[in-house]
Amino acid sequence: MTLDNGKRIVFIRLIGFITTLVYVLYVFLAYFPKVFRHVITEKSLTIMTVAVTVVYLIILLRPTILKYMYLFFSADEKRVTLRWYKPGLMPGESKSIEIPADRFAGYEVKNRFFGMYTYITLFQQVQGRRAAYPAVSISALSKKQRADIEETLKNYKSAI
């Protein structure tokens, strides 16, 4: 099984780009040609600008706050592969986990902060012991994608 959330990440980045264009257009129209000054007062314009700025920042920072990541997941008869990177304002480095099928030792899904964040931890058999990889945020995945990953890993041949 192979799964990635590339379309969702592209959509989120496109929304951020469009939001930025609308915000810049608003600031330009509100303050440079002074179009709104004949319609509303200076105080009302300031309040409206603060509200528009807050909405803009929430839309722009939402993926970062919710710890969205681009994920690629693949499980075949040879190995389990999980690749990810943070696509936010300051993109992070790309990371990857590859576990050979004969050394896969299970997984664990945890919700944190009242279910706002969901993490998956993969385990590998190393020198007779079960070693955990760092937890990876799967918050950007849909519920169906999360269920597909869990179902695949649940049915995957484990080393222990």
C-alpha positions in Angstrom: 0.0 0.0 0.0 1.2 3.5 -0.9 -0.2 6.7 0.5 0.7 10.4 0.4 -1.0 13.6 1.3 0.6 15.8 -1.4 -2.7 17.1 -2.8 -3.8 18.3 0.6 -0.4 20.0 1.3 -0.5 21.7 -2.1 -4.0 22.9 -1.4 -3.0 24.3 2.0 0.0 26.1 0.4 -2.3 27.5 -2.4 -4.7 28.8 0.2 -1.8 30.5 2.0 -0.7 32.1 -1.3 -4.2 33.3 -2.2 -4.7 34.7 1.3 -1.4 36.6 1.1 -2.5 38.1 -2.3 -5.9 39.2 -0.8 -4.2 40.7 2.2 -1.7 42.7 0.2 -4.5 43.9 -2.0 -6.5 44.9 1.0 -3.6 46.8 2.6 -2.9 48.5 -0.8 -6.5 49.6 -1.3 -7.1 50.6 2.3 -4.0 52.7 2.9 -2.4 53.9 -0.4 -5.2 55.4 -2.6 -7.2 56.2 0.6 -10.4 54.7 -1.0 -12.0 53.7 2.3 -11.3 57.0 4.0 -14.3 58.6 2.3 -16.6 55.8 3.4 -15.5 54.9 7.0 -13.6 56.7 9.7 -9.9 56.2 10.5 -10.7 54.3 13.7 -13.0 51.9 11.9 -10.4 51.3 9.3 -7.8 50.5 11.9 -10.2 48.0 13.6 -11.0 46.4 10.3 -7.3 46.2 9.5 -6.6 44.5 12.8 -9.4 42.0 12.2 -8.2 41.2 8.7 -4.6 40.8 9.9 -5.7 38.4 12.6 -7.7 36.3 10.2 -4.8 36.4 7.7 -2.3 35.2 10.4 -4.6 32.4 11.6 -5.0 31.1 8.0 -1.3 31.4 7.3 -0.1 29.8 10.6 -2.8 27.1 10.9 -0.6 24.4 9.3 2.3 25.2 11.6 0.1 25.3 14.7 -1.5 22.0 13.8 1.9 20.5 12.9 0.9 19.5 9.4 3.5 17.5 7.5 3.8 16.1 4.0 3.8 12.3 4.4 4.6 9.4 2.1 3.8 6.0 3.5 4.6 2.7 1.7 4.4 -0.9 3.0 5.2 -3.8 0.7 6.6 -7.3 1.2 10.2 -6.0 1.6 9.9 -2.9 3.8 7.8 -0.2 5.6 8.7 3.3 4.5 7.7 6.6 6.0 9.0 9.9 4.7 8.0 13.4 5.8 8.8 17.0 5.8 7.3 20.2 7.4 5.9 22.4 4.6 5.2 25.5 6.8 6.6 29.0 6.5 10.0 27.7 7.3 10.2 24.3 5.7 12.1 21.6 7.6 14.4 19.0 6.3 13.1 15.8 4.8 13.3 12.8 7.0 12.7 9.1 6.3 12.3 5.8 8.0 12.8 2.5 6.3 12.3 -0.7 8.2 12.9 -4.1 6.6 9.9 -6.5 6.8 11.8 -9.0 8.9 12.7 -6.3 11.5 9.3 -4.5 11.8 8.2 -4.7 15.4 4.9 -2.8 15.5 3.5 0.7 15.7 1.7 3.0 18.1 -0.7 5.9 17.4 -1.2 8.5 20.1 -3.3 11.6 20.3 -2.0 14.6 22.2 -3.4 17.9 23.4 -7.0 16.8 23.5 -6.8 15.0 20.1 -5.6 18.1 18.3 -2.3 16.3 17.3 -2.0 12.7 16.2 1.4 11.0 16.1 2.6 7.6 14.9 5.6 5.8 16.2 7.2 2.9 14.3 9.2 0.2 16.1 12.1 -1.9 14.8 13.7 -5.1 16.1 17.4 -4.2 16.9 19.8 -6.6 18.6 17.0 -8.5 20.1 15.3 -5.4 21.5 12.4 -3.2 20.4 13.6 0.2 19.3 11.3 3.2 18.7 11.7 5.8 15.9 10.8 9.4 16.8 7.0 10.1 16.6 5.8 11.6 13.4 2.8 13.9 13.2 0.0 12.5 11.0 -2.4 15.4 11.8 -2.6 16.4 8.1 -4.0 13.0 7.1 -7.7 12.5 6.7 -9.4 10.0 9.1 -9.6 7.5 6.2 -5.9 7.8 5.4 -5.1 7.3 9.1 -7.3 4.2 9.2 -5.7 2.9 6.0 -2.2 3.2 7.5 -3.3 1.6 10.8 -5.1 -1.3 9.0 -2.0 -1.9 6.8 0.4 -1.9 9.8 -2.0 -4.0 11.9 -1.9 -6.7 9.2 1.8 -6.4 8.5 4.1 -9.3 9.4 5.8 -8.3 12.6 9.3 -9.5 13.8 8.1 -10.2 17.3 
